[in-house]
Amino acid sequence: MIELLLVDDETYVTKSLEKTIPWYELGVKSVYQASSAFEALELLEENAIDIVVTDIAMPDMNGLELIREIGERWPNVKCLLLTGHSDFEYAKKAIQLQAFDYILKPVNDDEFMKSLTGAIEALKDEWEQVDKYQQLLYDRKSDFTVLRANFMVDLVLGRQLSVQTVKEKLDQYELPLAADASSILMLVQLGKQFSHLDYASASLMEFAVGNIAEETFAEHFRLWHCKAPHEYLLIIAQQKRDGLADGELTQELWKQRKTDLEQAAATLRSNVSSYLRGEISLVVSEWFSFPGDVPSAYRAALGKMFLAANEEFHGIYYLSDDVHGGQHSVKAIESLYKPPTINVLLESKRWSAAEEKMRDVFADLRRTRYSREHLYEVYLAFTNAFMYVTHRQGKYVSQIAELDIPFILDQTVALSPDRLEDWSLGALRKLEEELSGQEESGKSYLIKQVQEIVAANLSQDTSVKTIADRVFLHPVYLSKVFKAETGESLSEWIIGKKMERALFLLKSTNKKIYEITSELGYQNPQYFSKTFKKYVGLTPQEFREQ
C-alpha cells in the first residue's frame, strides 16, 4: 500500500483533499499532511513516504525547492505539483526537476485522481522492476553454483581450455584464483559422524566445510571450494604472496609456505570438529601450475583417497610425503562373480540365497585390502542387478517406493562398506516385498504400459521393436507376453489402433487423406490406403464418400 504526503501552507486544501478523495480505493494506506516544506521534510525523514503532493507557492521554501531536495535525498519518491499558477515557466521547471505531474488549482477531484493513479502505477512498475532485478541477482548467484561446478569438472577431467578462457571464467564466476599460478589441491572426505546424511544434507555439510576453509585459509591463501566429480569436497588454494613463481622462492619462503599450509589444514580440521561436531580427512596434493596440472593433481589425490577407504584414516595426508608413490597390490572381489551370480539369484527369486551372497561379498571386502574403487564395483554390480530384475518383471525402478532413480544414483552409499551393505540389503528386501508372487500382475501392468505407450505415440514409430525398447524387453519376449495375455498379436493390435484413429479422423474432421496418413506415422499414402482397405474393406476415399 502507498504512503502519501500532502503539503500546502493553506491547510484547508490538504484537509479537503484528505476527506474527499477515496484513498483506500486508490491503494493509499496513509495520508500525511504538512503546512510547510520544512514540516514535510521532517515527515519524510520519519516515514516511508512514496508520493508527495505539494503546492508551489509557500513561504521560506517553495514547492520547487522542496521537490529538488526530495530528488536529492529520496530519489524514488514521486512528486506532484499542486498550484494556482498556470505560468508555463513553473511547468517547465517542474519537468526539469522530474516532477511526475503538474495540477492546477482549484483541484478537480477526477483530474487529481487521474494524476495520482498514474503516479501509483509508475511506482508499482518501478517496484516490479526492482523485484525482477533482485530475482535476477539471486538467480545469477544460484547459477554460479552450477557453472562453477561444471567448470571444476572441466578442469579435473582435463578438458582443453585456453589460458584466456580460464581467465574469463574465473572473472565471470567471481573466483579468486589466478591462471598460471602455483596452487595446491585438497580433497576432503566427511567422517563417520556424517555417514547418516542423505545426498542433499551431505552436500550442504560439505558447503559448510568449504566456508570454514575460506575463513581458515584467508590470511595466507585464496580459495575455491566445490563438489568434486567423485563425491568429495575439492579445494584449490593459491598463496597470496603474488608476483613470485616457484622458481623464485627462497628456501626460507618454501618452508614458510609449507608451514602456513600445514597450520591452516590442521586448523580447518579443528574448526570443523568444533563447529560441525564431526571429523574430516584431507589429502593434499603437491604444488602444481593452475590450471594445466589440475587433472594430474586430482588423479593423484583421488587415488590416495580411494586407497585410504579401508584404513583408519582420519587426518591429513600430504602427497609430497609419499616417497613410495602410493603403489599397493590390488585384489579382485572373487565372491562377487563366483556362481551363482546375484543376477541369477534375483531372477530366480531366491531371496535368501541372494542375501547370503551379498553378506559373503561384504565379508570378503572386510577381510581384504579394499579401496573406494572396490566399493564402487560392488555398488554398480548390485545396482545393475536390481534394475535388471525389476525390468524383467515389467516395472521401472522408479515405480517401487524407496527404490527410485535418485536413490539408485545416490553414490554416497558407496562411501563405506557398512553403509553400502545396509543399502544393498534394504533394497533387496524391498524388491522381495514388491516382486515376490507378482509375476502375473507384473505382466498385466506390462500390457497396460504398452497400451498407454501406443496410445500416446500413434503419430510416431510404434513398431514392436520400438515399444520393446521403451519397456526394456526383447521384442520376441514382449510379443509372446502380449499374445498370451490378450490373445492378440502385438503388431496387429498396433495396426488396429491406428485404423480406429483413422476412422475417427475420416468421420469427424476435414483433414485430407495425406494429412491423416502423416498423423498416423505412415510415410507412404499408398501403403496406408492398402492397410486401411484390408482392415475396413474400403479405401479411405471410398469410406469418406459413402
Helices and strands as residue ranges (DSSP letters): E 2-7, H 11-20, H 23-26, E 28-34, H 37-46, E 51-55, H 63-73, E 78-83, H 88-96, E 101-104, H 109-156, H 163-172, E 181-190, G 192-194, H 199-217, E 221-227, E 233-239, G 246-248, H 251-276, E 280-284, E 288-290, H 294-307, G 308-310, E 316-318, G 319-321, H 334-337, H 342-347, H 351-367, H 372-392, G 397-399, H 405-408, G 411-415, H 417-435, H 439-456, H 464-470, H 475-486, H 490-508, H 513-519, H 525-536, H 540-545
